[in-house]
Each structure stands twice: as structure tokens, then as C-alpha cells.
Amino acid sequence: MKTLLLNNWKAKVASLLVAIAVWWLVKGHVQRPTMPFFPIPGTQNVDCSRTTGDHIA
């Protein structure tokens, strides 16, 4: 078991450091506040529930 853990220990430590760095970057990206919403004209749904009467177009 000792040889399994100590064989190529430098590569294992380097892999662990890379994994921690990737985890840190992903965690920082997920916790970042969302970008402000800028609606694109013609892409939003129209709310038809506020009509004053039953109109058929």
C-alpha cells in the first residue's frame, strides 16, 4: 500500500493542485452575480391576461 501511494508522488501532488485550482475557478464563477438583463426587442412574451375585454384578433 505504501508503494502505491508513494509511486509517482510528484505527479499526484501536481494533479491535486490542478484539481483544486479548477474547483476554485468553477466555484468563483458559480457564485458570481448574474449579468443584468437587457431584453432584446421582439423576444419577450406578451402578457394577455391584462386585457379589458375578450377581443379576438
N, CA and C atoms as an extended XYZ file, in Angstrom:
171
Properties=species:S:1:pos:R:3:atomname:S:1:resname:S:1:resid:I:1 pbc="F F F"
N         0.825       -1.185        0.000 N   MET     1
C         0.000        0.000        0.000 CA  MET     1
C         0.876        1.259        0.000 C   MET     1
N         1.980        1.183        0.713 N   LYS     2
C         2.883        2.324        0.797 CA  LYS     2
C         3.475        2.647       -0.569 C   LYS     2
N         3.839        1.617       -1.326 N   THR     3
C         4.414        1.864       -2.657 CA  THR     3
C         3.353        2.402       -3.615 C   THR     3
N         2.094        2.008       -3.420 N   LEU     4
C         1.013        2.516       -4.268 CA  LEU     4
C         0.826        4.019       -4.070 C   LEU     4
N         0.922        4.465       -2.820 N   LEU     5
C         0.740        5.881       -2.524 CA  LEU     5
C         1.971        6.715       -2.875 C   LEU     5
N         3.158        6.160       -2.688 N   LEU     6
C         4.376        6.938       -2.885 CA  LEU     6
C         4.939        6.842       -4.302 C   LEU     6
N         4.399        5.958       -5.124 N   ASN     7
C         4.858        5.840       -6.501 CA  ASN     7
C         4.329        7.041       -7.305 C   ASN     7
N         5.229        7.779       -7.965 N   ASN     8
C         4.889        8.983       -8.741 CA  ASN     8
C         4.209       10.041       -7.868 C   ASN     8
N         4.742       10.288       -6.683 N   TRP     9
C         4.106       11.219       -5.766 CA  TRP     9
C         4.121       12.647       -6.280 C   TRP     9
N         5.124       13.005       -7.064 N   LYS    10
C         5.181       14.367       -7.599 CA  LYS    10
C         4.028       14.611       -8.573 C   LYS    10
N         3.749       13.633       -9.414 N   ALA    11
C         2.635       13.765      -10.362 CA  ALA    11
C         1.305       13.802       -9.619 C   ALA    11
N         1.176       13.041       -8.552 N   LYS    12
C        -0.062       13.027       -7.781 CA  LYS    12
C        -0.291       14.359       -7.080 C   LYS    12
N         0.754       14.951       -6.537 N   VAL    13
C         0.628       16.256       -5.885 CA  VAL    13
C         0.288       17.329       -6.917 C   VAL    13
N         0.928       17.266       -8.082 N   ALA    14
C         0.633       18.231       -9.140 CA  ALA    14
C        -0.818       18.093       -9.603 C   ALA    14
N        -1.313       16.878       -9.743 N   SER    15
C        -2.704       16.646      -10.139 CA  SER    15
C        -3.666       17.192       -9.090 C   SER    15
N        -3.334       17.008       -7.829 N   LEU    16
C        -4.173       17.527       -6.760 CA  LEU    16
C        -4.230       19.054       -6.796 C   LEU    16
N        -3.095       19.690       -7.025 N   LEU    17
C        -3.064       21.155       -7.104 CA  LEU    17
C        -3.864       21.669       -8.301 C   LEU    17
N        -3.763       20.997       -9.433 N   VAL    18
C        -4.544       21.398      -10.613 CA  VAL    18
C        -6.031       21.210      -10.341 C   VAL    18
N        -6.401       20.119       -9.701 N   ALA    19
C        -7.812       19.877       -9.389 CA  ALA    19
C        -8.356       20.939       -8.440 C   ALA    19
N        -7.575       21.339       -7.453 N   ILE    20
C        -8.004       22.385       -6.520 CA  ILE    20
C        -8.144       23.709       -7.250 C   ILE    20
N        -7.230       24.020       -8.161 N   ALA    21
C        -7.305       25.268       -8.918 CA  ALA    21
C        -8.548       25.309       -9.808 C   ALA    21
N        -8.857       24.207      -10.463 N   VAL    22
C       -10.053       24.147      -11.320 CA  VAL    22
C       -11.304       24.273      -10.468 C   VAL    22
N       -11.357       23.600       -9.333 N   TRP    23
C       -12.502       23.696       -8.428 CA  TRP    23
C       -12.688       25.126       -7.959 C   TRP    23
N       -11.603       25.817       -7.619 N   TRP    24
C       -11.668       27.193       -7.141 CA  TRP    24
C       -12.206       28.117       -8.232 C   TRP    24
N       -11.757       27.921       -9.476 N   LEU    25
C       -12.241       28.742      -10.581 CA  LEU    25
C       -13.724       28.513      -10.852 C   LEU    25
N       -14.153       27.268      -10.837 N   VAL    26
C       -15.579       26.964      -11.069 CA  VAL    26
C       -16.431       27.519       -9.935 C   VAL    26
N       -15.973       27.369       -8.711 N   LYS    27
C       -16.719       27.879       -7.558 CA  LYS    27
C       -16.864       29.392       -7.644 C   LYS    27
N       -15.813       30.083       -8.040 N   GLY    28
C       -15.880       31.531       -8.188 CA  GLY    28
C       -16.809       31.959       -9.304 C   GLY    28
N       -16.874       31.174      -10.367 N   HIS    29
C       -17.755       31.508      -11.484 CA  HIS    29
C       -19.215       31.279      -11.117 C   HIS    29
N       -19.502       30.240      -10.361 N   VAL    30
C       -20.882       29.928       -9.988 CA  VAL    30
C       -21.414       30.956       -9.003 C   VAL    30
N       -20.586       31.455       -8.113 N   GLN    31
C       -21.031       32.398       -7.093 CA  GLN    31
C       -21.085       33.839       -7.595 C   GLN    31
N       -20.617       34.090       -8.803 N   ARG    32
C       -20.620       35.438       -9.336 CA  ARG    32
C       -22.061       35.884       -9.587 C   ARG    32
N       -22.393       37.146       -9.274 N   PRO    33
C       -23.756       37.601       -9.543 CA  PRO    33
C       -24.048       37.573      -11.040 C   PRO    33
N       -25.308       37.372      -11.356 N   THR    34
C       -25.694       37.272      -12.760 CA  THR    34
C       -25.574       38.623      -13.438 C   THR    34
N       -25.428       38.576      -14.724 N   MET    35
C       -25.340       39.798      -15.511 CA  MET    35
C       -26.711       40.467      -15.539 C   MET    35
N       -26.753       41.802      -15.633 N   PRO    36
C       -28.055       42.466      -15.728 CA  PRO    36
C       -28.773       42.051      -17.006 C   PRO    36
N       -30.081       41.987      -16.927 N   PHE    37
C       -30.880       41.517      -18.044 CA  PHE    37
C       -31.211       42.683      -18.965 C   PHE    37
N       -30.799       42.591      -20.208 N   PHE    38
C       -31.136       43.572      -21.225 CA  PHE    38
C       -32.018       42.875      -22.253 C   PHE    38
N       -33.319       43.186      -22.260 N   PRO    39
C       -34.207       42.485      -23.192 CA  PRO    39
C       -33.921       42.858      -24.643 C   PRO    39
N       -34.023       41.880      -25.498 N   ILE    40
C       -33.856       42.092      -26.930 CA  ILE    40
C       -35.244       42.336      -27.505 C   ILE    40
N       -35.442       43.413      -28.243 N   PRO    41
C       -36.772       43.723      -28.773 CA  PRO    41
C       -37.322       42.570      -29.610 C   PRO    41
N       -38.596       42.258      -29.377 N   GLY    42
C       -39.262       41.216      -30.135 CA  GLY    42
C       -39.087       39.821      -29.592 C   GLY    42
N       -38.432       39.652      -28.434 N   THR    43
C       -38.196       38.310      -27.916 CA  THR    43
C       -38.984       38.012      -26.655 C   THR    43
N       -39.638       38.999      -26.061 N   GLN    44
C       -40.369       38.752      -24.825 CA  GLN    44
C       -41.803       38.356      -25.118 C   GLN    44
N       -42.368       37.542      -24.214 N   ASN    45
C       -43.754       37.126      -24.343 CA  ASN    45
C       -44.686       38.266      -23.954 C   ASN    45
N       -45.820       38.343      -24.599 N   VAL    46
C       -46.808       39.371      -24.304 CA  VAL    46
C       -47.779       38.797      -23.282 C   VAL    46
N       -48.031       39.566      -22.221 N   ASP    47
C       -48.965       39.131      -21.181 CA  ASP    47
C       -50.376       39.510      -21.612 C   ASP    47
N       -51.175       38.523      -21.973 N   CYS    48
C       -52.528       38.762      -22.465 CA  CYS    48
C       -53.557       38.743      -21.353 C   CYS    48
N       -53.147       38.542      -20.119 N   SER    49
C       -54.116       38.441      -19.020 CA  SER    49
C       -54.621       39.799      -18.575 C   SER    49
N       -54.058       40.885      -19.025 N   ARG    50
C       -54.472       42.224      -18.595 CA  ARG    50
C       -55.376       42.918      -19.607 C   ARG    50
N       -55.979       42.191      -20.476 N   THR    51
C       -56.874       42.816      -21.458 CA  THR    51
C       -58.163       43.229      -20.775 C   THR    51
N       -58.798       44.282      -21.301 N   THR    52
C       -60.017       44.797      -20.703 CA  THR    52
C       -61.260       44.063      -21.184 C   THR    52
N       -61.167       43.346      -22.252 N   GLY    53
C       -62.314       42.603      -22.776 CA  GLY    53
C       -61.848       41.417      -23.587 C   GLY    53
N       -62.812       40.638      -24.005 N   ASP    54
C       -62.474       39.483      -24.838 CA  ASP    54
C       -62.431       39.911      -26.287 C   ASP    54
N       -61.257       40.108      -26.810 N   HIS    55
C       -61.079       40.535      -28.189 CA  HIS    55
C       -60.463       39.391      -28.974 C   HIS    55
N       -60.986       39.144      -30.113 N   ILE    56
C       -60.442       38.115      -30.990 CA  ILE    56
C       -59.824       38.821      -32.175 C   ILE    56
N       -58.563       38.565      -32.386 N   ALA    57
C       -57.869       39.244      -33.479 CA  ALA    57
C       -57.979       38.438      -34.755 C   ALA    57
